[in-house]
Amino acid sequence: MGSVYKRPDSKYYQVIYKFRGKYVRESTKCRIKKEAEKILKLREADAIKGIKIHTYQQTKWKDLEKAVIRHYKEKGNKTLSRTEYHLERLRENFEDFLIIDIDESLIQYYKEQRENHVSERTKKPISKTTINRELATLRLGLRLLKRYGKIPTVPHIEEYPEKNARQQYFTSPKYERLIKAVRRVAPHLYGAVQLGRKAGWRSGCIRNIQWSHVDRKNEIIRAPGILTKNGEPVFYPYSEDYLIKEIIVTAWRNRRNLIPYVFLNADGTDKIKDFRRAWNRVIKEAGLGEGYGAGYEGGLKFHDLKRTCFVLNEEAGVPRSITMELSGTKSETIFERYNIVDRRRLNEAIKRREDFINENEDKKPETSEDKKPETSMVKYFEMNK
């Protein structure tokens, strides 16, 4: 049985009641005792149903932000800064609401507002892909709060459909044009580009490789987990890769001022921090599109070198497990995302299969001139009368 009381240091009435065998105290924010008694009856009714409504009403937007940031830090996720940016955009719309008040209608309103918003940087409407990333952050926060018992349910969040499976990679002619443009426009990117194609590593990993990660005696580049997206270390032995070996030897010979990084900027004073401007110049010089900043469907990106690596390994007959180990890919799903199969490769695969069949059969397959289908069908029906 609960009760209503008033503390000497408070102008509001307090209520105390039992919830799952434990006493719960709560301020009613009421100065009239009868109003406080009504709240007590509601709390006791909710307690019988197992609903901890007073906790849900105390959960605010700052609790969601704290839960998401704590989750990312515990997981060691490297996209925390991007997630904080998404939380800022979400805060502008949801900060004034209690978490339990966020429902499908509010989320739909948020989507419509964001879709009509124009980016200050690009002067273009916010893309649906960006809105989906913000909604994914909101969903994560709500699920964490539900796990912690801060809210009863998570509303349904429907994202926009995306065509996010990029199917671009550097064919041999395109890659030759790329390398020629790199030598002319941004020669400091040469080593990073070649390693990106050979190892299939991300640009952030390659740009942060230090000499302490390079075993020149055993000719192995070891990228620690702190540089990779999934937190697992990756290795690239280059003893048989004479191009990468030459790049490492040349970089070691030309190092100066004890700079710890292998791949340096155009001035040779530090690592390559932001290569996008130089990459855009290279792509335009090679006639391969607009590079970054021109839309997701625009020109080729540095990350397309990873897809190029997967395609080359597959065509060369490198086992899938080796490709996954070298590139740091954990799941088959991710492998299939990067292992692009286009019409040219399909035609070549069918041709290799047919050549194999013709070489290994005792006799060539009969053609329509050697044996007419009509005659064979007549014999079939005669035998089965």
N, C-alpha and C positions, 0 to 999 in steps of 0.2 A: 504494500500500500504506500503510495507516494504522499508527499506533503508539500505545502507552500510555506516559505519562510522569507524573512527579510534580514539581510546582514546589516550591521551597524554602519559599515563603511560604504553602503550602496543605496541608491535611491530606487532601485528596481527590486521586484520580488524574484526570488529564486525558487526553483522546483527541484525535488529529488525523487527519483523513482528507480525501479530495478529493471535492468535490461540484461538478459541472459545470466542471471545470478549475480550481477554486479550493480552497485549503486552508481547512478549517473546524476550529476548536478549540472544545472543549466540556468543561465539568466534568461528571464522571460522578456526583458526590455519593457516590462509593464509596471506602472506605478499603482494600478488598481488591482486589488486582491482578487476580485471576481474574474477579471480577465486572465490573471495568472492561473487561477483554478481551471479555467477552460483549456488553457494550454497544457496543464498537467493531465487532464483527461485525454487529450489528443495524444500526448506522449505515451501514456499508459496503454492506449488502444494500439498504437504503433508497435510498442514493445511486445504486446501479445502476438502480433503478426510477424515479429522478428525484423521490423523496419527500424533502422537507426537514423531517423529523419534529422535529428539535430546535428549529427555529424555531416550529413549530406549538405545541409544548409550552410555549414561553415566552410565548405570547400570552395575556394575562389580561384581565379585565374592564375595567381602567383603560385598556387600549389601545383597546378599543371606544369608551369614552366620549370619549377624546381625539380619535379619528377622526371621530366624529359632530359634536362641537363645532367642530373645525377645518373640517369640511365646511360647516357652517351659517355660520360666520364668513366663509369664502371666498365663499360665495354671497350674503352679505349678507341672509340670511333673517331676517325680523322675528319669527319664532316661536321664537327660540332659548330664551327663558325657559320656554316651555311644553315644549319638548323636554328641557330640563334637568330639569324636573319629572318627565317620563316616565322619564328615565334614573335618577332617584332611586328610583322604584317598581321598576324592573327590577333595580337594584343590590341591593335587599333580597333578591332571590331567586337571582340569578345570580353574585353577587360571589365566592362561594366555589368556583366551578367554573372550570376552564380553558375557553377558548372552544371548543376542539375537542370538549369533552365535552357541549356544548349540542346536543341532538338533539330530534327530534319529541316524544319522551316527556316530556322536561323542559319543553318549551314547552306541551304539553297540561296538565301538572301546574300550571304557572304560570297558565294560563287558568282552571282550576278553582278555584285559590286566590283569584284576583282576583274571580271571579264571586261567591264567597261572602263577600267582604270588604264591610264597611259603611263608607261614607264618614263621617269625623268631622264634616265640615261640614254635609252634607245629612241625615245619619242614615238614608240609603238605600243599598241595594246599588249597587256600581259598575256603571255602564251598560256594555253591550257595545260601544258606540261608543268610550268611553274606553279600554277594553281593546284595541280595534283600533288606536287611535292609539299605544298603548304597543308593540304588536306591530310596527307599521310602523317605529317608531324602532329596535327590535331588528333588524329585517330590514335597514334601512339600514346599521347598524353592521356587521353581518356581511358585507354585500356590499362595504363599503369595505375591510374587513380582507382579504377574498379578493382584491380588486383590488390591494392592497399586497403580496400574497404571504404574509400572516400566517396564513391558514388554507386548507385545501385545497378545501373545499366549503361551501355554505350550506344548512342544513336547510330543508325545506319548512315554511312558516308559514301555516297556514290561519286566516283571520280569520272572525269571525262575519258573517253576512249583515246588511246594514243597509238600512233604508228611509230614506235620508238626502236624498231629493229633496223638499224642502219645496215645497208647492204653494199657499202663502198669499201674498196681496198685498192691498193696500188698494183695494177698489172705491170708487167716488165717494162713496156714502153713508157707508162706513166711514171714509173719509179726512176727510169733513166732521165726523164725530163726533170723530175724533182731534184735529183742529185746534181744535175748540171746547174739548176737554178740556185741550189744551196751553195755551190762553189762560187757562183757569181755574186749573190746578194748577201748571204749570211754564212760564211765559211765556218763560223764558230759552232754552228748547229750540226756540222757534218758527222761528228762522232756520235752524238745523241741520236740522230736519225738512223744511222746504220745499226746501232745497238737496238733501237726500237724495232726495227724490221727483223733482226736476227733473233732477239730474245723474247719479243712480245711483251716487254715491260711498259708500264705507264710512264708518262713524261715526268710526273712528280718523283717517281722512284729513280729514274735515270739522272735527273738534274741534281739529286742529292747524294749520289754515289761519291764516296771519298776514297782516298788512296788506302786508308785502313781497311776498306772493304775489298781491295784487290790483292790477291795472292799472286804476285808476279812469278814466283818460283814455280808454283804448280799450275799457273795460268788459269785461275778461276776468279770470277767476279762474284762476290757474295753480297747480296742486298739484304740487310737485316729486316726483321718483321716490322720495325718502326717505319720503314719506307714503303711497305706494300699495303694495299687496300685491306686485305683480309688478315693482316698481322702475322702472316707466316713468311719466314725467310725464303728467298729463291737464290738459285745458283746458275751461273752460266760459265761452263768450261770453254775457253776459247783457244785451246792448244791446236785444234784442227781448223779453227776459223781464222785464216791468215789475215783477212781484212780487219777484224776486230783486234787481232794481235798487233798489227801495224799501228792501229789507232792508239792502243794502250802504250806501246813503246814510244811512239812520237809524243804523246801527251806527257809521259814521264820525263822524256828528254827535254821538253820545252817548259816544264813547270818552273815557277819562279815565286819568290817571296813566301815560300813554304805554304802556299794556299792548299788547303786539304782536299779540295774538290777536283774531280777528274775532268769534268766538262765545264769549261769556263765561258763567261760572257764575251762579248765582242772586244772589250778592252783588256780582257785577261786578268781582271782584278778581283773577280768573285765568281760564284757559281751562276748558272743561267737562272735568273729569278722569274722573269716573265718573258716567255719566248713568243707570245702570241703575235705581237706586232711584227717581229722578224719572220715568223712563220707565214703570216699573211702576205708579206712582200715576196717570199719564196713561192707561194702558191700562185699568186698573180703573175709572177715572172715566168712560171712554168706553164701558165695557161690552164690551170686545174681548178678554177673557181675563185671564190672570194675568201675562203678560209673561215676564220672565226668572226662572229658578229654579223653574219649575213643570213642568219636563219639556220635552223637545224638541218634543212635539206640543202644547204649551200655547198661550198667547196670541201675538199678533203681535209680532214683534221689529223693531228699527230696521232690520235688514238686509232686511226684507221691503219696505222702500221702494225698494230696488234693483230688485226684481222688479216693483214697481209702475211704475217708470220704464220698464222694458223693455216692459211690457204697453201703457202709454200711447203710447209711440213706435210700436209695431207697429200699434195701432189707428188712430193718426193718419197712418199711411203714411210714417213717417220711414224712410229706407233703413237697412238693417241695418248697413252699414258706418259710417254716422254714429253710430248708437247705440253701436256697439262702440268707436268713437274717443272719444266723449264720456265713456263710462263707464270706459275703460281696459281693456276686454275684448279679449284677444288672439285666442282661438280660437273657432271656430264651436261647439265642444262646450260651452264655458262659456256662450256666448250662448243656446243651446238650453236650458241648465239654468235660466236666468232667464226666458226667454221662455215663460211659462205659457200653455197653451191649455186653457181650460175649456169647458164645454158652452155657456154663454151666448155666448162669442166664436165658437164653431163655428157655432151657429145664425145669428148675425148675418152671418158670412162667407157661409154658404150663401144667406141671403136676399139679400145684395148681389149674389151671382153670378146668382141667378135673376132679379133685377130687371134686371141688365145684359143677360142673354140675351133677356128679353122686350122690352126697349127697342130692341135692335139687330136683332132678327129681323124679316123683312118681314111675317110673319103670326104670329098666336098659335098655339101648339101645339095640335093637335087633341086634344079630350077624348074620353072614352069615349062621351059622348052624340053627338058629331059623327060618330064612326066606330067601329063595333064591332070589337073585335079578331077575333071569329070570322069576320066577313065578309072582312077583309083576309087572314086565314090561308087561307080557302077559295080566294081569288083567287091567292094565292102558289102553292098546290099545283096549281091548274089550269094556271098558266103554266109550271110545271116538270114537267108530265107527260111 
